[in-house]
């Protein structure tokens, strides 16, 4: 009989705790009729997604937006069902609550990017710090940082995107190619071609006549459609990686292949006694990059 009485008393006390308003500023001037009062159990409506949590969980990290919302210092809007309303897509809010309840509960890998953005929005710094170690987050932040450091990369990405759309409109082909080139010093390769077969026998020294000829100095590679300007080797690599990430977000699969111009800019016939007529051909070997979009 005594045990039954104690059990009933305990249940009554628990019910009282779960339903009573929590006092935030018990001894201060804030404890007045204008101070919002929250029950221990907090019903939430996050962009149409319904969740239920408790006040200690929502206040766990004092610097967070959720802690500020339910601190008693702000009026929090309710919906028609008396749920506290947060104007935010609530699809991934459950992962935020799981972490607040248990810091070992992390989102699956395919949700990391989305939950990271939610952690930043709600100011859950411990969760954001953990997710920042993940490769997708680290790469995305490095790409964003490079876009800030090199605004020309974003401008060129937009130029390439417009060119790809134009090519699609012209051909309706699901595959497009764009050739780009970074500014660089002239680079030549001299090749010896056998006259009878036209087969290359390998590299050859650059003839004196080529060195004296000024015409090749005005050579412009015909393939590149986008000129990238002058960049260091490291900057080129970062810019190409930026393009890869940028176009992936736009729904493209991009393959970036390095190549050379290989246009013949100068040629000279050579007569070898008893061996027939050969030629020396000079090719431009400036580097180009072909971006294939699918």
C-alpha positions as CSV (number, residue, x, y, z in Angstrom):
1,X,0.0,0.0,0.0
2,X,2.8,2.3,0.9
3,X,4.7,1.5,-2.4
4,X,1.5,2.2,-4.4
5,X,1.2,5.6,-2.7
6,X,4.8,6.5,-3.4
7,X,4.4,5.5,-7.1
8,X,1.3,7.7,-7.5
9,X,3.1,10.6,-5.8
10,X,6.1,10.2,-8.1
11,X,3.9,10.2,-11.2
12,X,2.2,13.3,-10.0
13,X,5.5,15.1,-9.4
14,X,6.8,14.0,-12.9
15,X,3.6,15.2,-14.6
16,X,3.9,18.5,-12.7
17,X,7.6,19.0,-13.9
18,X,6.7,18.2,-17.5
19,X,3.8,20.6,-17.7
20,X,4.9,23.6,-15.6
21,X,6.5,26.7,-17.2
22,X,10.2,27.0,-16.5
23,X,11.3,30.2,-14.9
24,X,14.3,31.8,-16.6
25,X,15.2,34.8,-14.5
26,X,14.0,33.9,-11.0
27,X,15.5,36.7,-9.2
28,X,15.9,39.3,-11.9
29,X,13.8,42.1,-13.4
30,X,13.1,39.8,-16.4
31,X,10.8,37.6,-14.4
32,X,7.6,39.4,-15.2
33,X,4.5,38.9,-17.3
34,X,6.2,39.9,-20.5
35,X,8.8,37.1,-20.2
36,X,7.9,34.1,-22.4
37,X,7.4,31.0,-20.4
38,X,8.3,27.6,-21.9
39,X,7.2,24.2,-20.8
40,X,9.7,21.4,-20.3
41,X,8.5,19.6,-23.4
42,X,8.7,21.9,-26.5
43,X,6.7,21.1,-29.6
44,X,8.3,22.5,-32.8
45,X,7.2,23.2,-36.3
46,X,10.3,23.6,-38.5
47,X,9.1,24.7,-42.0
48,X,6.1,22.3,-41.8
49,X,8.1,19.4,-40.2
50,X,6.9,18.6,-36.7
51,X,9.4,17.7,-33.9
52,X,9.3,17.5,-30.2
53,X,12.2,18.2,-27.8
54,X,12.9,19.4,-24.3
55,X,14.1,22.8,-23.1
56,X,17.5,21.6,-21.8
57,X,18.3,20.0,-25.2
58,X,17.4,23.1,-27.1
59,X,19.4,25.3,-24.7
60,X,22.4,22.9,-24.6
61,X,24.8,25.3,-26.4
62,X,24.3,28.8,-25.0
63,X,25.7,30.5,-28.1
64,X,23.3,28.8,-30.5
65,X,20.3,30.3,-32.1
66,X,18.0,27.7,-30.5
67,X,19.3,28.6,-27.0
68,X,18.6,32.3,-27.7
69,X,15.1,31.5,-29.1
70,X,14.1,29.6,-26.0
71,X,16.0,31.8,-23.5
72,X,13.0,33.9,-22.6
73,X,14.5,37.0,-24.1
74,X,12.6,36.7,-27.4
75,X,9.0,36.2,-28.4
76,X,8.7,33.0,-30.4
77,X,5.8,32.7,-32.9
78,X,3.5,29.7,-32.6
79,X,1.4,28.0,-35.3
80,X,-2.3,27.2,-35.0
81,X,-1.5,24.0,-33.2
82,X,0.5,25.8,-30.5
83,X,3.8,24.6,-31.9
84,X,6.8,27.0,-31.9
85,X,7.4,27.9,-35.5
86,X,10.9,28.1,-37.1
87,X,10.9,29.5,-40.7
88,X,13.4,27.0,-42.1
89,X,13.4,23.8,-44.2
90,X,13.0,21.2,-41.5
91,X,14.0,18.2,-43.6
92,X,17.3,17.7,-41.7
93,X,16.4,19.3,-38.4
94,X,16.1,15.8,-36.8
95,X,19.9,15.4,-37.3
96,X,20.4,18.6,-35.3
97,X,18.2,17.4,-32.5
98,X,20.0,14.0,-32.5
99,X,23.4,15.7,-32.0
100,X,22.0,17.9,-29.2
101,X,20.7,14.9,-27.5
102,X,23.8,12.8,-28.0
103,X,27.0,14.3,-29.5
104,X,28.0,10.9,-30.9
105,X,25.0,10.9,-33.2
106,X,26.3,12.3,-36.5
107,X,24.5,12.4,-39.9
108,X,25.2,9.8,-42.6
109,X,27.7,10.8,-45.2
110,X,25.2,11.6,-47.9
111,X,23.6,14.2,-45.5
112,X,26.8,15.8,-44.2
113,X,26.7,18.8,-46.6
114,X,23.0,19.6,-45.8
115,X,23.4,19.1,-42.0
116,X,26.6,21.3,-42.0
117,X,24.6,24.2,-43.5
118,X,21.9,23.7,-40.8
119,X,24.6,23.6,-38.1
120,X,25.9,26.9,-39.3
121,X,22.4,28.4,-39.5
122,X,21.5,27.3,-35.9
123,X,24.9,28.2,-34.6
124,X,25.7,24.7,-33.3
125,X,29.5,25.2,-33.4
126,X,30.6,21.8,-32.0
127,X,28.6,20.0,-34.7
128,X,29.9,22.4,-37.5
129,X,33.5,21.8,-36.3
130,X,33.1,18.1,-36.5
131,X,31.5,18.1,-39.9
132,X,34.2,20.5,-41.2
133,X,36.7,17.6,-40.9
134,X,34.7,15.6,-43.6
135,X,36.3,15.7,-47.0
136,X,33.2,17.1,-48.9
137,X,33.0,20.0,-46.5
138,X,36.7,20.7,-46.5
139,X,36.8,20.6,-50.3
140,X,33.8,22.8,-50.7
141,X,35.2,25.4,-48.3
142,X,38.5,25.4,-50.1
143,X,36.7,25.9,-53.4
144,X,34.7,28.8,-52.0
145,X,37.8,30.3,-50.5
146,X,39.6,30.2,-53.9
147,X,36.6,31.8,-55.6
148,X,37.0,34.7,-53.2
149,X,40.7,35.0,-53.7
150,X,40.4,34.7,-57.5
151,X,37.2,36.3,-58.7
152,X,38.4,35.7,-62.3
153,X,37.8,32.0,-61.8
154,X,34.1,32.6,-61.2
155,X,33.8,35.0,-64.1
156,X,35.5,32.4,-66.4
157,X,33.2,29.6,-65.1
158,X,30.2,31.7,-66.0
159,X,31.6,32.4,-69.4
160,X,32.2,28.7,-70.0
161,X,28.7,27.8,-68.7
162,X,27.1,30.3,-71.2
163,X,29.2,28.8,-74.0
164,X,28.1,25.2,-73.1
165,X,24.5,26.3,-73.2
166,X,24.9,27.9,-76.6
167,X,26.5,24.8,-78.0
168,X,23.6,22.7,-76.7
169,X,21.1,25.1,-78.3
170,X,23.0,24.9,-81.6
171,X,23.3,21.1,-81.7
172,X,21.1,19.6,-79.0
173,X,24.0,17.3,-78.3
174,X,24.2,16.0,-74.7
175,X,28.0,16.2,-74.9
176,X,29.9,19.5,-75.4
177,X,33.6,20.4,-75.4
178,X,35.2,23.7,-74.5
179,X,38.9,24.3,-75.0
180,X,40.6,26.8,-72.8
181,X,44.2,28.1,-72.5
182,X,46.2,30.0,-69.9
183,X,48.6,32.7,-71.1
184,X,52.1,31.3,-71.4
185,X,55.4,31.8,-73.2
186,X,55.8,30.4,-76.7
187,X,56.8,26.8,-76.8
188,X,58.0,25.0,-79.9
189,X,59.0,21.5,-81.0
190,X,61.0,20.8,-84.1
191,X,60.3,17.4,-85.8
192,X,62.2,15.7,-88.6
193,X,59.9,14.1,-91.2
194,X,61.1,11.6,-93.7
195,X,60.2,12.7,-97.2
196,X,59.4,9.2,-98.6
197,X,57.1,8.1,-95.7
198,X,56.2,11.3,-94.0
199,X,56.9,9.5,-90.7
200,X,58.5,11.5,-87.9
201,X,62.0,10.3,-86.9
202,X,61.9,12.3,-83.7
203,X,62.8,15.7,-82.3
204,X,65.2,17.9,-84.2
205,X,67.2,21.0,-83.4
206,X,65.4,24.3,-84.4
207,X,67.0,25.6,-87.6
208,X,68.7,29.0,-87.7
209,X,66.3,30.1,-90.4
210,X,63.4,29.5,-88.0
211,X,65.1,31.6,-85.3
212,X,65.4,34.4,-87.8
213,X,61.9,34.2,-89.1
214,X,59.5,36.6,-87.3
215,X,56.2,35.2,-88.7
216,X,55.7,32.5,-86.1
217,X,55.9,35.0,-83.3
218,X,52.4,36.2,-84.0
219,X,51.0,32.7,-83.9
220,X,47.7,32.3,-82.0
221,X,46.5,28.8,-81.1
222,X,43.3,28.2,-83.1
223,X,41.6,25.7,-80.7
224,X,41.1,27.7,-77.4
225,X,37.6,29.3,-77.1
226,X,38.3,30.7,-73.6
227,X,41.4,32.6,-72.7
228,X,42.2,32.2,-69.0
229,X,44.9,34.9,-68.6
230,X,48.2,34.4,-66.8
231,X,48.4,32.1,-63.7
232,X,51.1,30.2,-61.9
233,X,51.0,26.4,-62.1
234,X,49.5,26.2,-58.6
235,X,46.8,28.7,-59.6
236,X,46.0,26.8,-62.7
237,X,45.4,23.6,-60.7
238,X,43.2,25.3,-58.2
239,X,41.2,27.0,-61.0
240,X,40.6,23.7,-62.9
241,X,39.5,22.1,-59.6
242,X,37.2,25.0,-59.0
243,X,35.6,24.4,-62.5
244,X,35.2,20.7,-61.6
245,X,33.2,21.5,-58.4
246,X,31.3,24.4,-59.9
247,X,30.0,22.5,-62.9
248,X,29.2,19.4,-60.7
249,X,26.8,21.7,-58.8
250,X,25.2,22.7,-62.1
251,X,24.5,19.0,-62.9
252,X,27.4,18.4,-65.3
253,X,29.9,15.6,-65.4
254,X,33.2,17.3,-66.5
255,X,36.3,15.6,-67.7
256,X,39.4,17.9,-68.0
257,X,42.1,16.7,-70.3
258,X,45.4,18.5,-70.8
259,X,46.8,18.7,-74.4
260,X,48.9,20.8,-76.7
261,X,48.1,23.1,-79.6
262,X,50.2,21.0,-82.1
263,X,49.7,23.4,-85.0
264,X,52.5,23.6,-87.5
265,X,53.9,27.1,-87.6
266,X,57.0,26.7,-89.8
267,X,58.4,24.2,-92.2
268,X,61.5,23.8,-94.3
269,X,62.5,21.2,-97.0
270,X,65.8,19.6,-96.6
271,X,67.6,17.8,-99.4
272,X,70.0,15.0,-98.4
273,X,72.5,13.8,-101.0
274,X,71.2,10.4,-102.2
275,X,68.5,10.2,-99.6
276,X,65.7,12.3,-101.1
277,X,63.7,15.2,-99.7
278,X,62.9,15.5,-96.0
279,X,61.5,18.3,-94.0
280,X,61.8,20.0,-90.7
281,X,58.5,21.1,-89.2
282,X,58.0,23.3,-86.1
283,X,54.9,22.8,-84.0
284,X,53.4,25.0,-81.3
285,X,53.3,23.0,-78.0
286,X,51.5,25.5,-75.8
287,X,49.4,23.7,-73.3
288,X,45.6,23.7,-73.7
289,X,42.8,22.1,-71.7
290,X,39.7,20.4,-73.1
291,X,36.7,20.3,-70.9
292,X,34.2,17.7,-71.9
293,X,30.7,18.2,-70.5
294,X,28.2,15.4,-70.3
